[in-house]
Amino acid sequence: MKTGTRVWTWAVASSVIFAVLAVQGANPAEAASQVDQSFTSDVTANTPISQGGGGGGTNQWVGEYFTAGVTGSFTSMDLFLSKGTVGSSPVTQPLIISIYATQAGLPTGAALATVSVLPASLPFDGGSHVTPAPTRVTFATPIPITTGTQYAFTGQTAESVGTYQMWSNLGTRAVGTNAMFSNPAGAAWALDTIVSMTFGFITYVDSGNAMDLSLWQKAYARSSSSEACQSGWNPSWMQWPNNHTGGYVCVRNTYAYYPNEPYPG
């Protein structure tokens, strides 16, 4: 964490106005998300997702647990997804991507987050089996996660005519991950212990220290302790930075990369 203090003074409308700047680590809600876990090596095999036998008889949902590498707010993830194996675009129901806490590596409790991926947003795979570009899945509310803890993402759908695909690397089980299936769709989840595979994914986490914000304390002078402050400002007393005397002030805090809020005066 960087720290520091700087002082500026102005004379505005016969009042001394000044601001003290302290640079500190960013508020987690303000910092930028960074890549945490990532597996994108040789993601060339697709696994169908459907319910009720759509898309050539497939009737399964898929998922995978992963292990968080940092503590912070899980904001989004990339997954390799496509739709359809027969016809031009048979899929009509959304693909539901959910995040769960886990017990023994399997989803437990209510979903921590759920995102509906609409068919129109995914590429069509008509048998060419070309790995699609990753699809960004963003959570409306970031999920608090803890380093070293396992979480699961799942792909589920009510689609019963066509199918979706989630793409993986057959032959590799990445450290800290394990694919899982609900087969038939809606049945209890079970870890894949037969085929080594890892669904391609990238997780993005705001760890709370990705960048720095400036904490500004702004103040303007009051003539006396009885003078009311403007809306949003709080009464206080402060020592002037230039001649070591003090006076009554109104203060407020603001966080910004480039503070540019107007001063009263």
C-alpha positions in Angstrom: 0.0 0.0 0.0 1.4 3.4 -1.0 0.9 6.3 1.4 1.6 10.0 1.1 0.2 13.4 1.9 0.1 16.6 -0.1 -1.5 19.9 0.6 -2.9 22.6 -1.8 -4.3 26.0 -0.8 -6.6 28.4 -2.7 -8.2 31.8 -1.9 -11.8 31.8 -3.1 -14.5 34.3 -2.1 -12.3 35.5 0.8 -12.3 32.0 2.3 -9.3 29.7 2.4 -10.0 26.4 0.7 -7.6 23.5 0.8 -7.4 19.7 0.3 -5.3 17.0 1.8 -4.5 14.1 -0.4 -3.7 10.6 1.0 -2.9 7.9 -1.5 -3.9 4.4 -0.4 -4.9 1.0 -1.7 -8.1 1.0 -3.7 -11.5 0.2 -2.3 -12.3 -3.4 -3.5 -15.4 -2.1 -5.2 -13.4 0.4 -7.2 -10.3 -1.7 -8.3 -10.0 -3.4 -11.6 -10.5 -7.2 -12.0 -7.5 -9.3 -12.8 -7.1 -12.9 -14.1 -7.0 -15.4 -11.3 -7.3 -19.0 -12.6 -6.9 -19.8 -16.3 -6.9 -22.9 -18.4 -7.0 -22.3 -22.2 -4.4 -24.9 -23.4 -5.6 -27.1 -26.4 -9.3 -26.5 -25.7 -10.4 -28.4 -28.9 -13.1 -30.9 -27.7 -16.8 -30.1 -27.2 -19.1 -31.7 -24.7 -22.9 -31.4 -25.4 -25.3 -29.9 -22.9 -29.0 -30.7 -23.3 -32.0 -31.9 -21.4 -34.4 -34.7 -22.5 -32.4 -36.1 -25.3 -32.0 -33.2 -27.6 -29.1 -32.9 -30.0 -28.5 -36.5 -30.9 -29.8 -38.0 -27.7 -27.7 -36.0 -25.2 -29.3 -35.6 -21.8 -26.8 -34.1 -19.4 -25.5 -31.0 -17.8 -21.8 -30.3 -17.2 -19.6 -28.4 -14.7 -16.3 -28.2 -13.1 -14.8 -27.2 -9.8 -11.9 -24.8 -9.6 -9.7 -23.5 -6.8 -9.5 -19.7 -6.1 -6.0 -18.4 -6.1 -6.7 -15.1 -4.4 -9.2 -13.6 -2.0 -11.5 -11.0 -3.4 -14.6 -10.5 -5.5 -15.2 -12.9 -8.4 -16.6 -10.6 -11.1 -16.7 -12.6 -14.3 -15.3 -15.5 -16.3 -14.7 -16.6 -19.8 -16.0 -20.0 -21.1 -15.7 -21.7 -24.5 -19.3 -22.2 -25.6 -21.2 -22.9 -28.8 -24.7 -24.0 -29.8 -26.4 -26.6 -32.1 -25.3 -29.7 -33.8 -28.2 -30.2 -36.2 -30.1 -27.8 -38.4 -29.3 -24.2 -38.8 -30.0 -22.9 -35.3 -32.3 -25.2 -33.4 -31.5 -23.9 -29.9 -34.2 -21.7 -28.3 -33.8 -22.1 -24.5 -30.9 -20.2 -22.8 -27.8 -21.8 -21.4 -27.7 -21.1 -17.6 -24.2 -20.6 -16.2 -24.1 -20.8 -12.3 -21.5 -20.5 -9.6 -21.7 -22.6 -6.5 -19.9 -23.3 -3.3 -18.8 -26.9 -3.1 -18.6 -29.8 -0.7 -16.3 -32.6 -1.6 -15.9 -30.8 -5.0 -19.6 -30.9 -5.9 -22.1 -28.0 -6.0 -23.9 -27.4 -2.7 -26.6 -25.0 -1.6 -28.2 -22.3 -3.7 -26.3 -20.8 -6.6 -24.0 -17.9 -5.7 -24.7 -16.3 -9.1 -26.6 -17.3 -12.2 -26.3 -15.8 -15.7 -28.6 -16.7 -18.7 -26.6 -16.9 -21.9 -28.9 -16.4 -24.9 -28.6 -18.5 -28.0 -28.0 -15.4 -30.2 -24.8 -14.6 -28.3 -23.1 -17.9 -29.1 -21.5 -19.2 -32.3 -23.1 -22.2 -34.2 -21.1 -25.4 -34.4 -22.5 -27.5 -37.3 -20.0 -30.2 -37.1 -16.9 -28.3 -38.1 -15.6 -28.5 -34.5 -13.7 -25.2 -34.7 -12.9 -24.0 -31.2 -15.0 -20.8 -30.6 -13.7 -17.6 -29.1 -14.4 -17.5 -25.3 -17.6 -15.9 -24.1 -17.5 -13.5 -21.2 -20.0 -14.2 -18.4 -20.4 -11.3 -16.0 -22.1 -11.5 -12.7 -24.6 -8.8 -11.7 -23.2 -8.9 -8.2 -19.5 -9.9 -7.6 -19.1 -13.1 -5.5 -16.8 -13.0 -2.4 -14.3 -15.8 -2.8 -11.4 -17.0 -0.6 -8.0 -18.2 -1.7 -7.5 -22.0 -1.7 -11.3 -22.6 -1.6 -13.1 -24.7 -4.3 -16.0 -23.3 -6.2 -17.9 -24.8 -9.1 -19.3 -23.5 -12.4 -22.1 -25.4 -14.2 -23.8 -25.3 -17.6 -27.5 -26.2 -17.5 -30.3 -25.8 -19.9 -34.0 -26.7 -20.5 -33.2 -27.1 -24.2 -34.7 -30.4 -25.4 -34.5 -30.1 -29.2 -31.0 -28.8 -29.9 -27.9 -28.7 -27.7 -25.1 -26.5 -26.4 -21.5 -27.4 -26.1 -18.8 -26.5 -23.5 -15.3 -27.0 -24.8 -12.5 -28.8 -23.0 -9.0 -30.3 -23.3 -9.4 -34.1 -23.4 -6.5 -35.8 -21.7 -5.6 -33.1 -19.2 -7.0 -32.5 -15.7 -5.6 -29.2 -14.6 -4.4 -28.9 -11.0 -7.2 -27.6 -8.7 -10.0 -28.6 -11.2 -12.2 -31.6 -11.9 -15.0 -31.9 -14.5 -18.4 -33.1 -13.3 -21.7 -34.2 -14.9 -25.4 -34.3 -14.0 -26.5 -37.3 -16.1 -29.3 -37.5 -16.9 -29.8 -33.7 -16.7 -31.2 -32.8 -13.3 -29.7 -35.8 -11.5 -27.1 -35.5 -8.7 -23.8 -34.1 -9.7 -20.9 -36.6 -9.9 -17.2 -35.9 -10.5 -15.7 -37.3 -13.8 -13.3 -40.0 -12.7 -13.1 -41.8 -16.1 -11.7 -39.3 -18.6 -9.1 -36.6 -17.7 -10.5 -33.3 -19.0 -10.7 -29.7 -18.1 -13.2 -27.3 -19.5 -11.5 -24.1 -20.7 -12.1 -21.1 -18.5 -10.6 -17.9 -17.2 -11.8 -16.3 -13.9 -11.5 -12.6 -13.1 -11.2 -11.5 -9.5 -11.0 -8.0 -7.9 -8.6 -8.6 -5.1 -8.9 -5.1 -3.8 -5.4 -3.9 -4.6 -5.2 -4.0 -8.4 -4.8 -0.2 -8.6 -4.6 2.9 -6.4 -7.3 5.5 -5.8 -6.8 8.9 -4.3 -8.6 9.7 -1.0 -9.2 13.4 -0.9 -10.4 15.4 2.1 -11.7 18.7 0.9 -12.5 21.6 3.2 -13.6 25.2 3.1 -13.4 27.8 5.9 -16.4 28.8 8.1 -16.5 32.2 9.8 -17.6 30.6 13.1 -18.7 27.3 14.7 -22.3 28.3 14.2 -22.1 28.7 10.5 -24.0 25.9 8.7 -22.2 23.7 6.2 -23.5 23.2 2.7 -25.4 20.0 1.9 -23.0 17.0 1.8 -20.3 18.8 3.9 -19.6 18.2 7.6 -18.6 20.7 10.3 -15.1 20.4 11.7 -12.0 22.3 12.8 -8.7 22.1 11.0 -5.2 23.5 11.2 -4.2 25.7 8.3 -1.2 24.2 6.4 0.6 27.5 5.7 0.9 29.3 9.0 0.1 26.7 11.7 -3.1 28.4 12.8 -6.5 26.9 12.5 -10.2 27.6 12.1 -13.6 26.2 11.6 -14.2 24.3 8.4 -16.7 22.2 6.4 -15.2 19.0 5.1 -16.0 16.0 2.9 -14.2 13.0 1.6 -14.1 11.8 -2.1 -12.4 8.9 -3.9 -11.2 9.4 -7.4 -8.4 8.8 -9.8 -8.5 12.5 -10.9 -10.5 14.4 -8.3 -12.4 17.1 -10.2 -15.4 17.9 -8.0 -16.2 21.6 -7.9 -15.5 23.5 -4.7 -18.1 25.8 -3.2 -17.3 29.5 -3.3 
